[in-house]
Amino acid sequence: MKIWVAYQFTGADLDVLKSTLGQLRRQLEARGHVMVTMVEDIQEWDVRGLPKDELVRRMFPLMETCDMALCIYPDQQASDGRGYDAGYFIGRGKPVVMAIHGSLKKPFQEALFSQAPPNKELDWSVIRYLSFQDIADCLPEVQP
């Protein structure tokens, strides 16, 4: 499965972000998934390199190639981008999974997903995780 990963990119330390996303990528790839992110696959780690209109022009066609969105909330920091990404995938009828770190209080978005899950056929629309392995373990394994 090709997974669009929405994460907190704005203001992140790029070295830490590369390491973090690398850990997630290894976990997902071990289960047969392909991970796609805006910061790596469109911006090529240059977060200030593309104007927003060009970024969006490149983002939607790439999102369309993905099978689902994985919106990760490692902290309480709000992010409009994750909401936009989730909305796009929901609008296209594609699954959206919200992964929320287990140490966090229940954010507003999780309450919405819990009350009216966009993926009624999935029992894993909201994942509480302590490690990226927890996220990967909740996703279906892709058979070669």
C-alpha positions as semicolon CSV with decimal commas, in nm:
position;residue;x (nm);y (nm);z (nm)
1;M;0,000;0,000;0,000
2;K;0,124;0,348;-0,082
3;I;0,080;0,567;0,226
4;W;0,078;0,947;0,235
5;V;0,226;1,048;0,571
6;A;0,114;1,379;0,717
7;Y;0,339;1,495;0,999
8;Q;0,443;1,821;1,166
9;F;0,697;1,958;0,917
10;T;0,676;2,334;0,982
11;G;0,942;2,449;1,223
12;A;1,092;2,102;1,263
13;D;1,467;2,047;1,289
14;L;1,545;1,881;0,954
15;D;1,806;1,644;1,097
16;V;1,563;1,521;1,361
17;L;1,283;1,502;1,103
18;K;1,497;1,296;0,863
19;S;1,584;1,055;1,143
20;T;1,224;1,032;1,264
21;L;1,077;0,977;0,918
22;G;1,354;0,728;0,841
23;Q;1,249;0,522;1,143
24;L;0,886;0,529;1,031
25;R;0,980;0,442;0,673
26;R;1,173;0,133;0,788
27;Q;0,876;0,013;0,995
28;L;0,628;0,063;0,711
29;E;0,854;-0,087;0,445
30;A;0,907;-0,395;0,663
31;R;0,532;-0,457;0,627
32;G;0,540;-0,401;0,249
33;H;0,421;-0,039;0,237
34;V;0,561;0,257;0,043
35;M;0,580;0,586;0,234
36;V;0,531;0,924;0,066
37;T;0,576;1,264;0,234
38;M;0,555;1,619;0,114
39;V;0,883;1,721;0,275
40;E;1,087;1,442;0,119
41;D;0,913;1,358;-0,207
42;I;0,812;1,707;-0,319
43;Q;1,031;1,952;-0,129
44;E;1,336;1,724;-0,127
45;W;1,410;1,841;0,230
46;D;1,423;2,207;0,120
47;V;1,125;2,339;0,319
48;R;1,162;2,694;0,190
49;G;1,249;2,608;-0,171
50;L;0,903;2,601;-0,334
51;P;0,635;2,868;-0,324
52;K;0,308;2,740;-0,171
53;D;0,116;2,748;-0,500
54;E;0,379;2,529;-0,669
55;L;0,387;2,298;-0,367
56;V;0,011;2,245;-0,389
57;R;0,028;2,189;-0,768
58;R;0,276;1,907;-0,706
59;M;0,111;1,775;-0,391
60;F;-0,236;1,679;-0,515
61;P;-0,123;1,459;-0,808
62;L;0,117;1,277;-0,575
63;M;-0,152;1,234;-0,309
64;E;-0,380;1,086;-0,575
65;T;-0,131;0,802;-0,629
66;C;-0,155;0,704;-0,261
67;D;-0,395;0,447;-0,118
68;M;-0,441;0,608;0,222
69;A;-0,334;0,893;0,450
70;L;-0,160;0,843;0,782
71;C;-0,181;1,159;0,995
72;I;0,062;1,139;1,284
73;Y;0,030;1,346;1,601
74;P;0,346;1,301;1,813
75;D;0,262;1,604;2,030
76;Q;-0,018;1,852;2,103
77;Q;0,101;2,098;1,839
78;A;-0,182;2,192;1,603
79;S;-0,134;2,144;1,232
80;D;-0,363;2,271;0,958
81;G;-0,171;2,064;0,704
82;R;-0,267;1,730;0,858
83;G;-0,629;1,841;0,858
84;Y;-0,613;1,944;0,492
85;D;-0,450;1,615;0,400
86;A;-0,713;1,415;0,588
87;G;-0,991;1,614;0,424
88;Y;-0,848;1,552;0,078
89;F;-0,832;1,177;0,131
90;I;-1,178;1,162;0,291
91;G;-1,315;1,361;-0,004
92;R;-1,158;1,113;-0,245
93;G;-1,311;0,820;-0,055
94;K;-0,972;0,692;0,059
95;P;-0,890;0,570;0,411
96;V;-0,749;0,808;0,668
97;V;-0,578;0,685;0,982
98;M;-0,493;0,912;1,273
99;A;-0,196;0,800;1,484
100;I;-0,175;0,977;1,819
101;H;0,107;0,935;2,066
102;G;-0,014;0,750;2,375
103;S;0,112;1,019;2,612
104;L;-0,127;1,281;2,474
105;K;-0,467;1,382;2,601
106;K;-0,748;1,316;2,358
107;P;-0,721;1,590;2,094
108;F;-1,030;1,739;1,933
109;Q;-0,957;1,560;1,604
110;E;-0,950;1,222;1,775
111;A;-1,288;1,291;1,931
112;L;-1,430;1,371;1,587
113;F;-1,279;1,056;1,435
114;S;-1,412;0,847;1,723
115;Q;-1,766;0,985;1,694
116;A;-1,790;0,978;1,315
117;P;-1,505;0,774;1,168
118;P;-1,443;0,852;0,802
119;N;-1,351;0,485;0,745
120;K;-1,651;0,296;0,875
121;E;-1,509;-0,029;0,736
122;L;-1,184;0,008;0,932
123;D;-1,143;-0,074;1,296
124;W;-0,813;0,113;1,303
125;S;-0,910;0,471;1,209
126;V;-0,742;0,593;1,528
127;I;-0,419;0,435;1,649
128;R;-0,265;0,515;1,986
129;Y;0,109;0,452;1,962
130;L;0,423;0,461;2,173
131;S;0,659;0,367;1,889
132;F;0,634;0,365;1,511
133;Q;0,633;-0,014;1,535
134;D;0,290;0,017;1,703
135;I;0,161;0,208;1,399
136;A;0,304;-0,041;1,149
137;D;0,160;-0,333;1,346
138;C;-0,192;-0,187;1,319
139;L;-0,178;-0,152;0,942
140;P;-0,248;-0,450;0,720
141;E;0,062;-0,627;0,596
142;V;0,108;-0,614;0,219
143;Q;0,177;-0,953;0,069
144;P;0,439;-0,965;-0,211
